[in-house]
Amino acid sequence: MGKQSQGKGTTKETIRVSMMILSLLRSDSSKTIKQIHNEILELGVDIGERAIRHRIKALCDDFPQHIKIIEGMPNGYRRPNVTSKNSFMTPSEAIAITLADKYLDTILPKFSKNLAPYLVEAEAVLDDTYSRKFKEWRAKVNFSNEQFSLMPAKADPDVLMNIHLGILENKDLHLNYFSRKKNKNINLNIVPVGVSYRGRLTYLLGYFYEGDMCWLPLNRVNKCKIGDRIITNQKFKLKDFEDEKILEFSYNKKIKLKLKFNKKAGHIFKETPISPKQRITETANYSIVEDEVMFTEGLVFWLCSFADNVEVMQPKFLRQRIIDSVKSTLEIYED
């Protein structure tokens, strides 16, 4: 007899042995590793008992919906009595799908309603597993914004599906959209470029045929119909919106920023710098942070959130902007 297989790796032999093990198991009675090993040998497969133990452990970890442990001395193994679906989705894959659906719903590819069965399958896989550790993982992880945030706005599922299809097929979109500025519903025809998730709001990014960029919160789109025109050469790409900081209400110009932070706040720029080109000078009591950034309203809001932990040193116009903002705030609180 030649050297027995060690059962390691992901070779065809390993997969074949795993499938043979599953085919030997029954739902009405359990088998020990030794019994399974003897039956495998009788089938003409020259493999050691240790390798069988390794393959069974892998099956229990990766496909617990197909194999059940009967604890004892020694443990027994059998097929589950009832399986809701002949699924080969693993628990770790099921966790990834359910978490993605929970936190990234608006940017997941919703090209059809056929995504729903995969979510049902994922939940079934998590329910079928003999160990609760995979299902309980969802209670051990969380996604949250660094600062105070509002509840995210909800987008209509049918609207979202058509928007995603339009982006996928490079077609124009006909929208019925609530304009907050005009305080009424209006009809728009746009070329979609992409979707951007911003926490509280998710935006449809695109442009009008006249050429102007647009960024529309998805929750304000009442209806969406995919047009007939196929867009072969798009005027803008998603990177254009990112470079111009459109969703941060950019003024489309760069400024040389110089900030003075106290020690309590300045340490964060060591862990999370503004950019790779950031320069930081430290003293005993404060830190000077310098960088070149795009001037946006988002930058102003961010600086104001530091309150008395920061002093804007440059540029002068931004320093004055913060001073005026502080004075205006004080007027509100004056008796």
Buried (B, 14 or more C-beta within 10 A) or exposed (E): EEEBBEBEEEEEBBEEBBEBBBEBBEEEEBBBBEBBBBBBBEEEBEBBBEBBBBBBEBBBBBBBBBBBBBEEEEEBBBBBEEEBEEBEBBBEBBBEBBBBBEBEBBBBEBBEEEBEEBBEBBBBBBEBBEEEEBBEBEEEEEEEEEEEEEEBEEBBEEBBBBBBBBBEEBBBBBBBBBEEEEEEEEEBEBBBBBBBBEEEBBBBBBBEEEEEBBBBBBBBBEBBEBBEEEBEEBBBEBEBBBEBBBBBEBBEEEBEBBBBBBEEBBEEBEEEBBEEEBEBEBEEEBBBBBBEBBBBEBBBEEBBEBEEBBBBBEBEEBBEBBEEEEEEEEEEEEE
